[in-house]
Amino acid sequence: MQSWKALSATVQVGTLTEGWTLATPAPDACDEIRVLRFTVYFSAPFDAPPVVHLSLTGFDLDQRDASRLTLTASEITGTGFIAEIATWRETRVYSVAFSLLALGV
């Protein structure tokens, strides 16, 4: 019988993160979604893809426009997952902080 494993961490990304495009909306500010995708690696691997829960703990958004932000985990494997932070229209996102909890075997 395998025992359950739980891992947690806090991640902060922002304008200094390579590929960050969330602070600069398109000139026409259309409904095109801007997404930052980056890999988060677990500190210890799981034998199978775990359940991953993400919790937004902080953000820095420009006050000029509406605040639009989504945070999701995709492509979950035993060694990590892809964190996707997205916004759209005129919203300018300068940084995002989140906690993660991964449960599995």
The first five atom37 places (N, CA, C, CB, O) and aatype in JSON, in Angstrom:
{
  "aatype": [12, 5, 15, 17, 11, 0, 10, 15, 0, 16, 19, 5, 19, 7, 16, 10, 16, 6, 7, 17, 16, 10, 0, 16, 14, 0, 14, 3, 0, 4, 3, 6, 9, 1, 19, 10, 1, 13, 16, 19, 18, 13, 15, 0, 14, 13, 3, 0, 14, 14, 19, 19, 8, 10, 15, 10, 16, 7, 13, 3, 10, 3, 5, 1, 3, 0, 15, 1, 10, 16, 10, 16, 0, 15, 6, 9, 16, 7, 16, 7, 13, 9, 0, 6, 9, 0, 16, 17, 1, 6, 16, 1, 19, 18, 15, 19, 0, 13, 15, 10, 10, 0, 10, 7, 19],
  "atom_mask": [
    [1, 1, 1, 1, 1],
    [1, 1, 1, 1, 1],
    [1, 1, 1, 1, 1],
    [1, 1, 1, 1, 1],
    [1, 1, 1, 1, 1],
    [1, 1, 1, 1, 1],
    [1, 1, 1, 1, 1],
    [1, 1, 1, 1, 1],
    [1, 1, 1, 1, 1],
    [1, 1, 1, 1, 1],
    [1, 1, 1, 1, 1],
    [1, 1, 1, 1, 1],
    [1, 1, 1, 1, 1],
    [1, 1, 1, 0, 1],
    [1, 1, 1, 1, 1],
    [1, 1, 1, 1, 1],
    [1, 1, 1, 1, 1],
    [1, 1, 1, 1, 1],
    [1, 1, 1, 0, 1],
    [1, 1, 1, 1, 1],
    [1, 1, 1, 1, 1],
    [1, 1, 1, 1, 1],
    [1, 1, 1, 1, 1],
    [1, 1, 1, 1, 1],
    [1, 1, 1, 1, 1],
    [1, 1, 1, 1, 1],
    [1, 1, 1, 1, 1],
    [1, 1, 1, 1, 1],
    [1, 1, 1, 1, 1],
    [1, 1, 1, 1, 1],
    [1, 1, 1, 1, 1],
    [1, 1, 1, 1, 1],
    [1, 1, 1, 1, 1],
    [1, 1, 1, 1, 1],
    [1, 1, 1, 1, 1],
    [1, 1, 1, 1, 1],
    [1, 1, 1, 1, 1],
    [1, 1, 1, 1, 1],
    [1, 1, 1, 1, 1],
    [1, 1, 1, 1, 1],
    [1, 1, 1, 1, 1],
    [1, 1, 1, 1, 1],
    [1, 1, 1, 1, 1],
    [1, 1, 1, 1, 1],
    [1, 1, 1, 1, 1],
    [1, 1, 1, 1, 1],
    [1, 1, 1, 1, 1],
    [1, 1, 1, 1, 1],
    [1, 1, 1, 1, 1],
    [1, 1, 1, 1, 1],
    [1, 1, 1, 1, 1],
    [1, 1, 1, 1, 1],
    [1, 1, 1, 1, 1],
    [1, 1, 1, 1, 1],
    [1, 1, 1, 1, 1],
    [1, 1, 1, 1, 1],
    [1, 1, 1, 1, 1],
    [1, 1, 1, 0, 1],
    [1, 1, 1, 1, 1],
    [1, 1, 1, 1, 1],
    [1, 1, 1, 1, 1],
    [1, 1, 1, 1, 1],
    [1, 1, 1, 1, 1],
    [1, 1, 1, 1, 1],
    [1, 1, 1, 1, 1],
    [1, 1, 1, 1, 1],
    [1, 1, 1, 1, 1],
    [1, 1, 1, 1, 1],
    [1, 1, 1, 1, 1],
    [1, 1, 1, 1, 1],
    [1, 1, 1, 1, 1],
    [1, 1, 1, 1, 1],
    [1, 1, 1, 1, 1],
    [1, 1, 1, 1, 1],
    [1, 1, 1, 1, 1],
    [1, 1, 1, 1, 1],
    [1, 1, 1, 1, 1],
    [1, 1, 1, 0, 1],
    [1, 1, 1, 1, 1],
    [1, 1, 1, 0, 1],
    [1, 1, 1, 1, 1],
    [1, 1, 1, 1, 1],
    [1, 1, 1, 1, 1],
    [1, 1, 1, 1, 1],
    [1, 1, 1, 1, 1],
    [1, 1, 1, 1, 1],
    [1, 1, 1, 1, 1],
    [1, 1, 1, 1, 1],
    [1, 1, 1, 1, 1],
    [1, 1, 1, 1, 1],
    [1, 1, 1, 1, 1],
    [1, 1, 1, 1, 1],
    [1, 1, 1, 1, 1],
    [1, 1, 1, 1, 1],
    [1, 1, 1, 1, 1],
    [1, 1, 1, 1, 1],
    [1, 1, 1, 1, 1],
    [1, 1, 1, 1, 1],
    [1, 1, 1, 1, 1],
    [1, 1, 1, 1, 1],
    [1, 1, 1, 1, 1],
    [1, 1, 1, 1, 1],
    [1, 1, 1, 1, 1],
    [1, 1, 1, 0, 1],
    [1, 1, 1, 1, 1]
  ],
  "atom_positions": [
    [[0.84, -1.19, 0.0], [0.0, 0.0, 0.0], [0.88, 1.25, 0.0], [-0.95, 0.0, 1.23], [1.81, 1.37, 0.8]],
    [[0.57, 2.18, -0.9], [1.33, 3.43, -0.98], [0.73, 4.46, -0.04], [1.35, 3.96, -2.42], [-0.49, 4.52, 0.14]],
    [[1.59, 5.26, 0.56], [1.08, 6.33, 1.41], [0.91, 7.61, 0.59], [2.03, 6.57, 2.61], [1.59, 7.82, -0.42]],
    [[0.0, 8.45, 1.06], [-0.26, 9.71, 0.38], [0.86, 10.69, 0.64], [-1.6, 10.31, 0.84], [1.5, 10.66, 1.69]],
    [[1.1, 11.56, -0.32], [2.11, 12.6, -0.21], [1.43, 13.94, -0.43], [3.27, 12.37, -1.23], [0.54, 14.07, -1.28]],
    [[1.85, 14.94, 0.33], [1.34, 16.3, 0.15], [2.53, 17.24, 0.03], [0.41, 16.71, 1.33], [3.44, 17.21, 0.86]],
    [[2.53, 18.07, -0.98], [3.56, 19.09, -1.17], [2.89, 20.45, -1.3], [4.44, 18.77, -2.43], [1.82, 20.57, -1.9]],
    [[3.52, 21.46, -0.74], [2.98, 22.82, -0.88], [4.14, 23.77, -1.19], [2.22, 23.28, 0.4], [5.3, 23.5, -0.87]],
    [[3.8, 24.88, -1.81], [4.8, 25.89, -2.14], [4.1, 27.21, -2.44], [5.67, 25.44, -3.36], [2.88, 27.25, -2.65]],
    [[4.87, 28.26, -2.46], [4.39, 29.58, -2.87], [5.23, 30.03, -4.06], [4.46, 30.61, -1.67], [6.45, 29.87, -4.06]],
    [[4.58, 30.59, -5.06], [5.25, 31.03, -6.28], [4.88, 32.49, -6.53], [4.85, 30.14, -7.5], [3.73, 32.89, -6.36]],
    [[5.86, 33.29, -6.93], [5.59, 34.67, -7.33], [6.28, 34.91, -8.67], [6.1, 35.7, -6.25], [7.46, 34.6, -8.84]],
    [[5.53, 35.46, -9.6], [6.05, 35.8, -10.93], [5.59, 37.21, -11.28], [5.56, 34.77, -12.01], [4.63, 37.73, -10.71]],
    [[6.3, 37.81, -12.21], [5.92, 39.17, -12.59], [6.72, 39.67, -13.77], [0.0, 0.0, 0.0], [7.25, 38.89, -14.57]],
    [[6.81, 40.97, -13.88], [7.41, 41.59, -15.06], [8.85, 41.18, -15.31], [7.34, 43.08, -14.93], [9.34, 41.3, -16.43]],
    [[9.55, 40.7, -14.29], [10.92, 40.24, -14.48], [10.99, 38.78, -14.94], [11.71, 40.41, -13.19], [12.07, 38.27, -15.23]],
    [[9.84, 38.12, -15.0], [9.77, 36.73, -15.46], [9.9, 36.69, -16.98], [8.45, 36.05, -15.0], [9.22, 37.44, -17.68]],
    [[10.77, 35.83, -17.48], [10.97, 35.72, -18.92], [9.65, 35.42, -19.63], [12.01, 34.64, -19.25], [8.91, 34.53, -19.23]],
    [[9.38, 36.17, -20.69], [8.16, 35.96, -21.48], [6.92, 36.66, -20.94], [0.0, 0.0, 0.0], [5.83, 36.47, -21.48]],
    [[7.06, 37.45, -19.9], [5.9, 38.12, -19.29], [5.3, 39.12, -20.28], [6.3, 38.85, -17.96], [5.96, 40.07, -20.69]],
    [[4.04, 38.9, -20.68], [3.37, 39.78, -21.64], [2.08, 40.35, -21.07], [3.07, 39.02, -22.94], [1.3, 40.98, -21.79]],
    [[1.85, 40.14, -19.79], [0.56, 40.51, -19.21], [0.45, 41.97, -18.81], [0.28, 39.66, -18.02], [-0.63, 42.44, -18.47]],
    [[1.56, 42.71, -18.85], [1.54, 44.12, -18.47], [1.33, 45.05, -19.66], [2.82, 44.49, -17.78], [1.2, 46.26, -19.49]],
    [[1.3, 44.49, -20.86], [1.19, 45.31, -22.06], [0.04, 44.84, -22.93], [2.5, 45.28, -22.85], [0.19, 43.88, -23.69]],
    [[-1.12, 45.49, -22.84], [-2.24, 45.08, -23.7], [-1.98, 45.46, -25.16], [-3.55, 45.72, -23.23], [-1.18, 46.35, -25.46]],
    [[-2.67, 44.77, -26.03], [-2.58, 45.08, -27.46], [-3.09, 46.5, -27.69], [-3.38, 44.05, -28.31], [-3.97, 46.97, -26.96]],
    [[-2.55, 47.2, -28.7], [-2.97, 48.58, -28.95], [-4.47, 48.72, -29.18], [-2.23, 49.12, -30.14], [-5.06, 49.74, -28.81]],
    [[-5.1, 47.72, -29.79], [-6.54, 47.82, -30.03], [-7.36, 47.28, -28.86], [-6.9, 47.06, -31.3], [-8.59, 47.34, -28.89]],
    [[-6.7, 46.74, -27.82], [-7.35, 46.25, -26.6], [-8.56, 45.38, -26.9], [-7.78, 47.41, -25.72], [-9.63, 45.55, -26.32]],
    [[-8.37, 44.46, -27.81], [-9.46, 43.55, -28.17], [-9.62, 42.47, -27.1], [-9.21, 42.9, -29.56], [-8.95, 42.51, -26.06]],
    [[-10.49, 41.52, -27.35], [-10.76, 40.47, -26.38], [-9.76, 39.32, -26.44], [-12.13, 39.93, -26.59], [-9.99, 38.28, -25.84]],
    [[-8.65, 39.51, -27.15], [-7.65, 38.45, -27.22], [-7.08, 38.19, -25.83], [-6.52, 38.84, -28.2], [-6.7, 39.11, -25.11]],
    [[-7.03, 36.91, -25.46], [-6.52, 36.52, -24.15], [-5.0, 36.45, -24.21], [-7.13, 35.16, -23.7], [-4.43, 35.85, -25.12]],
    [[-4.35, 37.08, -23.22], [-2.9, 37.01, -23.08], [-2.59, 36.04, -21.95], [-2.27, 38.43, -22.81], [-3.11, 36.18, -20.85]],
    [[-1.74, 35.06, -22.23], [-1.47, 34.0, -21.26], [0.02, 33.86, -21.03], [-2.07, 32.66, -21.73], [0.81, 33.84, -21.98]],
    [[0.41, 33.76, -19.77], [1.77, 33.39, -19.41], [1.72, 31.94, -18.95], [2.37, 34.35, -18.3], [0.97, 31.61, -18.03]],
    [[2.51, 31.09, -19.57], [2.61, 29.67, -19.2], [4.03, 29.42, -18.72], [2.24, 28.71, -20.4], [4.99, 29.74, -19.42]],
    [[4.16, 28.84, -17.53], [5.49, 28.49, -17.06], [5.42, 27.21, -16.24], [6.11, 29.64, -16.21], [4.39, 26.88, -15.65]],
    [[6.52, 26.5, -16.23], [6.56, 25.2, -15.58], [6.9, 25.34, -14.1], [7.57, 24.28, -16.27], [7.83, 26.06, -13.73]],
    [[6.14, 24.65, -13.27], [6.41, 24.56, -11.84], [6.82, 23.11, -11.58], [5.14, 24.98, -10.97], [6.09, 22.18, -11.92]],
    [[7.98, 22.91, -10.96], [8.46, 21.57, -10.65], [8.24, 21.27, -9.17], [9.96, 21.43, -11.01], [8.48, 22.13, -8.32]],
    [[7.78, 20.06, -8.86], [7.61, 19.64, -7.48], [8.98, 19.41, -6.85], [6.73, 18.37, -7.4], [9.92, 19.01, -7.53]],
    [[9.08, 19.66, -5.55], [10.35, 19.45, -4.85], [10.69, 17.97, -4.72], [10.3, 20.09, -3.46], [11.85, 17.61, -4.54]],
    [[9.7, 17.11, -4.82], [9.9, 15.65, -4.84], [8.85, 15.09, -5.8], [9.77, 15.01, -3.38], [7.7, 15.52, -5.78]],
    [[9.23, 14.12, -6.63], [8.27, 13.61, -7.61], [7.19, 12.72, -7.0], [9.0, 12.83, -8.68], [7.39, 12.1, -5.95]],
    [[6.05, 12.68, -7.67], [4.97, 11.76, -7.34], [5.07, 10.55, -8.26], [3.57, 12.46, -7.47], [5.65, 10.64, -9.34]],
    [[4.51, 9.42, -7.84], [4.49, 8.23, -8.68], [3.48, 8.35, -9.82], [4.18, 6.99, -7.85], [3.62, 7.7, -10.85]],
    [[2.48, 9.17, -9.62], [1.43, 9.41, -10.62], [1.04, 10.88, -10.54], [0.17, 8.47, -10.37], [1.34, 11.53, -9.53]],
    [[0.39, 11.43, -11.56], [-0.01, 12.84, -11.49], [-0.9, 13.1, -10.26], [-0.76, 13.25, -12.77], [-1.91, 12.43, -10.08]],
    [[-0.53, 14.06, -9.44], [-1.33, 14.38, -8.25], [-2.49, 15.32, -8.59], [-0.44, 15.0, -7.17], [-2.6, 15.82, -9.71]],
    [[-3.32, 15.54, -7.62], [-4.32, 16.6, -7.7], [-3.62, 17.88, -7.29], [-5.59, 16.29, -6.78], [-2.95, 17.91, -6.26]],
    [[-3.76, 18.94, -8.1], [-3.1, 20.21, -7.8], [-4.15, 21.28, -7.57], [-2.14, 20.63, -8.96], [-5.04, 21.49, -8.4]],
    [[-4.04, 21.95, -6.44], [-4.94, 23.06, -6.1], [-4.1, 24.34, -6.06], [-5.68, 22.82, -4.72], [-3.07, 24.39, -5.39]],
    [[-4.54, 25.37, -6.78], [-3.86, 26.66, -6.78], [-4.74, 27.69, -6.07], [-3.55, 27.12, -8.23], [-5.96, 27.68, -6.21]],
    [[-4.1, 28.55, -5.32], [-4.81, 29.59, -4.59], [-4.11, 30.93, -4.8], [-4.91, 29.24, -3.07], [-2.93, 31.07, -4.44]],
    [[-4.8, 31.89, -5.36], [-4.24, 33.21, -5.59], [-4.02, 33.9, -4.25], [-5.18, 34.06, -6.5], [-4.95, 34.02, -3.45]],
    [[-2.79, 34.35, -3.98], [-2.48, 34.99, -2.7], [-2.1, 36.46, -2.85], [-1.36, 34.25, -2.02], [-2.03, 37.18, -1.85]],
    [[-1.85, 36.9, -4.06], [-1.51, 38.31, -4.26], [-1.42, 38.64, -5.73], [0.0, 0.0, 0.0], [-1.26, 37.76, -6.57]],
    [[-1.51, 39.93, -6.02], [-1.38, 40.39, -7.4], [-1.12, 41.88, -7.4], [-2.65, 40.06, -8.22], [-1.43, 42.58, -6.43]],
    [[-0.54, 42.36, -8.48], [-0.34, 43.79, -8.71], [-0.94, 44.09, -10.08], [1.19, 44.19, -8.65], [-0.4, 43.7, -11.11]],
    [[-2.07, 44.79, -10.06], [-2.8, 45.14, -11.28], [-2.88, 46.66, -11.39], [-4.21, 44.51, -11.29], [-3.0, 47.36, -10.38]],
    [[-2.82, 47.15, -12.6], [-2.97, 48.58, -12.84], [-4.4, 49.0, -12.5], [-2.62, 48.95, -14.31], [-5.35, 48.28, -12.81]],
    [[-4.54, 50.15, -11.86], [-5.87, 50.61, -11.44], [-6.69, 51.29, -12.53], [-5.72, 51.57, -10.3], [-7.87, 51.57, -12.32]],
    [[-6.1, 51.55, -13.71], [-6.81, 52.28, -14.75], [-7.95, 51.51, -15.38], [-5.85, 52.68, -15.81], [-8.91, 52.11, -15.87]],
    [[-7.87, 50.19, -15.37], [-8.86, 49.38, -16.09], [-9.42, 48.31, -15.17], [-8.25, 48.74, -17.34], [-8.97, 48.13, -14.04]],
    [[-10.41, 47.6, -15.67], [-11.01, 46.5, -14.91], [-9.96, 45.43, -14.62], [-12.2, 45.9, -15.67], [-9.04, 45.23, -15.41]],
    [[-10.1, 44.76, -13.5], [-9.17, 43.69, -13.1], [-9.68, 42.36, -13.62], [-9.01, 43.65, -11.56], [-10.73, 41.88, -13.21]],
    [[-8.92, 41.76, -14.52], [-9.28, 40.46, -15.13], [-8.09, 39.54, -14.97], [-9.69, 40.61, -16.65], [-6.99, 39.85, -15.42]],
    [[-8.31, 38.38, -14.32], [-7.2, 37.48, -14.05], [-7.72, 36.07, -13.83], [-6.4, 37.95, -12.82], [-8.69, 35.87, -13.09]],
    [[-7.09, 35.09, -14.47], [-7.39, 33.69, -14.19], [-6.08, 32.97, -13.9], [-8.15, 33.02, -15.39], [-5.02, 33.36, -14.38]],
    [[-6.18, 31.91, -13.1], [-5.03, 31.1, -12.7], [-5.45, 29.64, -12.78], [-4.53, 31.47, -11.27], [-6.4, 29.23, -12.12]],
    [[-4.74, 28.84, -13.59], [-5.08, 27.43, -13.73], [-3.81, 26.58, -13.79], [-5.95, 27.2, -14.98], [-2.73, 27.06, -14.14]],
    [[-3.98, 25.3, -13.45], [-2.91, 24.31, -13.58], [-3.28, 23.38, -14.73], [-2.68, 23.5, -12.24], [-4.42, 22.91, -14.81]],
    [[-2.33, 23.12, -15.61], [-2.58, 22.2, -16.73], [-1.38, 21.28, -16.9], [-2.87, 22.99, -18.04], [-0.33, 21.49, -16.29]],
    [[-1.55, 20.28, -17.73], [-0.48, 19.34, -18.05], [0.23, 18.81, -16.8], [0.54, 20.02, -18.97], [1.46, 18.82, -16.72]],
    [[-0.55, 18.37, -15.84], [-0.02, 17.88, -14.56], [0.63, 16.51, -14.75], [-1.14, 17.8, -13.49], [0.02, 15.6, -15.32]],
    [[1.86, 16.38, -14.27], [2.58, 15.1, -14.31], [3.1, 14.81, -12.9], [3.76, 15.14, -15.35], [2.85, 15.58, -11.98]],
    [[3.8, 13.72, -12.75], [4.38, 13.38, -11.46], [5.51, 14.3, -11.04], [0.0, 0.0, 0.0], [5.89, 14.3, -9.87]],
    [[6.06, 15.07, -11.96], [7.19, 15.95, -11.64], [6.84, 17.44, -11.61], [8.27, 15.74, -12.64], [7.65, 18.25, -11.16]],
    [[5.65, 17.8, -12.08], [5.28, 19.21, -12.07], [4.06, 19.48, -12.92], [0.0, 0.0, 0.0], [3.32, 18.56, -13.28]],
    [[3.85, 20.74, -13.25], [2.69, 21.14, -14.04], [2.98, 22.49, -14.7], [1.41, 21.22, -13.16], [3.98, 23.14, -14.41]],
    [[2.09, 22.88, -15.58], [2.17, 24.2, -16.22], [1.18, 25.12, -15.5], [1.86, 24.11, -17.77], [-0.02, 24.82, -15.43]],
    [[1.67, 26.22, -14.97], [0.81, 27.25, -14.39], [0.47, 28.23, -15.51], [1.5, 27.98, -13.17], [1.35, 28.71, -16.22]],
    [[-0.82, 28.53, -15.64], [-1.27, 29.48, -16.67], [-1.95, 30.66, -15.99], [-2.23, 28.79, -17.68], [-2.94, 30.51, -15.28]],
    [[-1.39, 31.84, -16.23], [-1.99, 33.08, -15.74], [-2.46, 33.83, -16.97], [-0.96, 33.94, -14.87], [-1.69, 34.05, -17.91]],
    [[-3.72, 34.24, -16.96], [-4.28, 34.88, -18.15], [-5.03, 36.16, -17.78], [-5.22, 33.92, -18.88], [-5.54, 36.31, -16.67]],
    [[-5.06, 37.07, -18.75], [-5.85, 38.29, -18.65], [-6.29, 38.66, -20.06], [-5.04, 39.46, -17.98], [-5.88, 38.02, -21.03]],
    [[-7.11, 39.68, -20.17], [-7.61, 40.09, -21.48], [-8.02, 41.56, -21.43], [-8.8, 39.21, -21.93], [-8.03, 42.2, -20.38]],
    [[-8.35, 42.06, -22.61], [-8.7, 43.46, -22.83], [-7.58, 44.39, -22.35], [-10.01, 43.81, -22.13], [-6.41, 44.11, -22.6]],
    [[-7.92, 45.49, -21.65], [-6.93, 46.49, -21.26], [-6.18, 46.18, -19.97], [-7.59, 47.82, -21.13], [-5.26, 46.91, -19.6]],
    [[-6.55, 45.12, -19.27], [-5.97, 44.84, -17.96], [-4.45, 44.69, -18.06], [-6.59, 43.57, -17.37], [-3.93, 44.01, -18.94]],
    [[-3.77, 45.34, -17.12], [-2.31, 45.26, -17.02], [-1.96, 44.55, -15.72], [-1.65, 46.69, -17.09], [-2.29, 45.03, -14.63]],
    [[-1.29, 43.4, -15.84], [-0.91, 42.61, -14.67], [0.6, 42.7, -14.53], [-1.38, 41.1, -14.81], [1.34, 42.34, -15.45]],
    [[1.07, 43.19, -13.37], [2.5, 43.35, -13.14], [3.1, 42.2, -12.35], [2.76, 44.64, -12.41], [4.28, 41.87, -12.54]],
    [[2.33, 41.57, -11.48], [2.82, 40.39, -10.77], [1.65, 39.6, -10.21], [3.8, 40.79, -9.64], [0.55, 40.12, -10.01]],
    [[1.92, 38.32, -9.96], [0.92, 37.4, -9.4], [1.65, 36.49, -8.42], [0.19, 36.57, -10.53], [2.75, 36.01, -8.71]],
    [[1.04, 36.25, -7.27], [1.56, 35.29, -6.29], [0.48, 34.26, -6.03], [2.0, 35.99, -4.97], [-0.7, 34.6, -5.94]],
    [[0.88, 33.0, -5.9], [-0.09, 31.96, -5.58], [0.56, 30.84, -4.78], [-0.71, 31.39, -6.87], [1.77, 30.63, -4.83]],
    [[-0.27, 30.14, -4.05], [0.15, 28.96, -3.31], [-0.35, 27.75, -4.05], [-0.38, 28.98, -1.86], [-1.37, 27.8, -4.74]],
    [[0.38, 26.64, -3.9], [-0.07, 25.4, -4.5], [-0.06, 24.29, -3.46], [0.81, 25.03, -5.71], [0.76, 24.28, -2.54]],
    [[-0.98, 23.37, -3.63], [-1.04, 22.17, -2.81], [-1.22, 21.0, -3.77], [-2.2, 22.23, -1.74], [-2.18, 20.96, -4.54]],
    [[-0.29, 20.05, -3.72], [-0.34, 18.87, -4.58], [-0.52, 17.65, -3.68], [0.95, 18.74, -5.47], [0.24, 17.44, -2.74]],
    [[-1.54, 16.83, -3.98], [-1.83, 15.63, -3.19], [-1.83, 14.42, -4.1], [-3.2, 15.74, -2.45], [-2.49, 14.43, -5.14]],
    [[-1.1, 13.4, -3.73], [-1.03, 12.2, -4.55], [-0.2, 11.12, -3.9], [0.0, 0.0, 0.0], [0.08, 11.17, -2.7]],
    [[0.2, 10.15, -4.71], [1.04, 9.05, -4.21], [2.38, 9.07, -4.9], [0.35, 7.67, -4.43], [3.23, 8.23, -4.63]]
  ]
}
